[in-house]
Amino acid sequence: MSASPHTVHVAVHTPAHSAVGELLSYASDRALAPGTLVRVPLGRRQLLGMVWDAPAMPSPMPQGVELRPIASVLEGIDPLAPAWRRLVGFAAYYYQRSIGEIAITALPPQLRDLTAEQLARRLRPPSPARPSRSRAASGVPAAEPDAPADASPVELSAEQADVFAQIAAHAGPFLLYGSTGSGKTEVYLRAVQAVLDADPQAQALVMVPEINLTPQLEERFTARFAQQHGKAAVVSMHSGMTPAQRLKSWLAAHTGAARIVLGTRMSVFASMPGLALIVVDEEHDASYKQQEGARYSARDLAIWRARDAGAKVVLGSATPSLESWHASRPPAGDDPQGGRYLRLHMPSRIGAASLPRVRLVDMTQQPRGAVFSPPLIQAITERVQRGEQSLVLLNRRGFAPVLWCADCGWKSDCPHCSAHQVFHKADRTLRCHHCGFTQRVPLACPGCGNPDILPLGKGTEQLEEELARLLRNVQRPDREPARVARIDADTTRAKGALEEQLAQVHAGDIDVLVGTQMVAKGHDFRRITLVAAVQPDGALFSSDYRAPERLFCLLMQAAGRAGRDARYVAAQDSRPEMWIQTHDPQHAVYTALRGHDYPAFAARQLQERREAGLPPFAYQAMVRADARSQQEAQAFLQAAAQAARDAGLPHLDEVFLYPPIPMAVQRVANVERAQMLIESAQRPALLRFLWAWQGHLHWIRARPEHRTLVRWLVDVDPLAI
């Protein structure tokens, strides 16, 4: 090292509650640009770090302290751009996390694990003697043969053309409110094409809420853009990829080789120096909110990132979130400014396809204990006999939510959680869906020895079994028996299982598909003409004020799977239908759903929230504490609230701290959980209060009386209360 080393400030992923600090100082023998990736010593370990901009007011170095030198620089990777670092800085501030935690977790895992020497080997060009193996092992994007021209642009409908013209003419942000099957994806494709044609360096980010939606999207984008830009210009980013695949995609986006990035919520942090367009499909979906670590909303970060980068952003949904719907409200007499988004509307389906007719079945008038009403079974039978497909939705996997003994009242409770173990009949196990604890089904009641243990409630396994029994004598047009299949998290664990099952559905090999919410949105099933929702009423009695919104969105999205192919429906002389089995057919959610009237539903919900002072008319954060006892968890939250009052923190008079209470599932994996809601009418006041509170939370955590506390976290804009 030279005699006058440079001081560099490095962001590293320090433990969330270590209170180590935002940036650590190290010595370097040369000046390093902010955004440079380095490996640095921390304690006895070496960690990946990122050189960061020097703080405006750096702390003076204590006398006699000598800086440790950085271990190595990851050569061959250009520094992360200032726009990317601004995004990370904003996310860290808004979601109350450290810069290093956001920055380092946003990078592909292999970058975090590889040494500088290992990365240098990965970045070497492929050897001519062994090209395929070198490229497979490398993260470097390599040129691939152009895909054959397949999907040329189709003619836009009048609604699509109008929406596309408005996106081209205005700056946005845009909320594309389009009915299921209205052709939103084609609008996305045209918008991407426009920005790529306008600038040879431009890049586009297209986000979907779940991994299972990326294969069909990647297929469409590759078919559309591969001939002009090369197959390597389209890459995916999601957690289902191998570390090598994620590194390859990240490098392609970072270098600009990838013009289009398709991904889930993690892709909002993709390094894209030429970013010109962001599309957030199914923007209402809760999957865009991270539920572990830094609890960021990828949809909200996409809005901020687009504004900061001067890019356009399009949020698309048939059932927008109420926050986005309110933000896109048109100007009115008492609200001349309106919302900050521009609302675009596509109410019609492509090809004159009609929206499914919604039929409500009053289960109080059906045979007692019936899983399926006789009229619904008759309707499914007729579909099978005509060669059409049906989708049955129940958002609960397993055979039954709980096993129960009628003699002593024993239930299959999880020994480690305040929740029931779910009965899975396929492998005769009881599984906790919270902590993962699994055990065999007992031969008799552990409480009294009664051999007759009964399943309570319904799961997708039970629906699959019951449908197979009810349809056992029903034949398809080819005289083959009806085929029932199930798609949920249990049947799609194996790699490639989901793609294989979806291919069977698209090929017509499945007549009745039973599934959870993972098949209720985004999929383009061409032969499904009937969708049925079984037992949806549970969400209507939830303590969470968002439950009606989630239920309406799920059912409306599920209904959108029926009758998407107008030519097929016309050839079958069939009317697409959505059946809902309910004990409360007069409920406002079902009334609005029956008319496919999202605006009416949204207006009613927003009015209720305005009167109750709930988001989007207020801003919330949740402080959660995990401890070995519920008493300790709540004691920490009470002490934190008292410390805020004693310190007279900024904006304390503009926030309201509710008393701590247990979480809905109070105990998970033998850890007790409590929560405390903080609310404010002003977002800036809430954020500044939370930021000033951070030091006090660390200080209280270090007290000896809170030694049994496991962890605490702040969740800004929580989706569940």
Buried (B, 14 or more C-beta within 10 A) or exposed (E): EEEEBBEBBBBBBBEBBEBEEBBBBBBBEEEBEBBBBBBBBBEEEBBBBBBBBEEEEEEEEEEEEEBEBBBBBBEBBBBBBEBBBBBBBBBBBBBBBBBBBBBBBBBBBBBBEBBBEEBBEBBEEBEEEEEEEBBEEBBBBBEEEBBEEEBEEEEBBEBBEBBBEBBEEEEBBBBBBBBBBBBBBBBBBBBBBBBBEEEEEBBBBBBBBBBBBBBBBBBBBBBBBBBEBBBBBBBBBBEBBEBBBBBBBBBBBBBBBBBBBBBBBBBBBBBBBBBBBBBBBBBBBBBBBBEEBBBBBBBBBBBBBBBEBEBBBBBBBBBBBBBBBBBBBEEEEEEEEBBEBBBBBBEBBBBEBEBBBBBBBEBEEBEEEEBBBEEBBEBBBBBBBEEBBBBBBBBBBBBBBBBBBEEEEBBBBBEBBBBBBBBBBEEEBBBBBBBEBEEEBBEEBEEEEBEEBEBEBBBBBBBBBBBBEBBEEBEBEEEEBBBBBBBBEBBBEEEEEBEEBBEBBBEBEBBBBBBBBBBBBBBBBBBBBBBBBBBBBEBBEBEEBBBBBBBBBBBBBBBBBBBBBBEBBEEBEBEBBBBBBBBBBEBBBBBBBBEBBBEEBBBBBBEEBEEEEBBBEBBBBBBBBBBBBBEBBBBBBBBBBEBBEEEEBBBBEBBBBBEBBBBBEBBBBEBBBBBBBBBBEBEEBBBBBBBBBBEBBEEBBEEEEBEBBBBBBBBBBBBBB
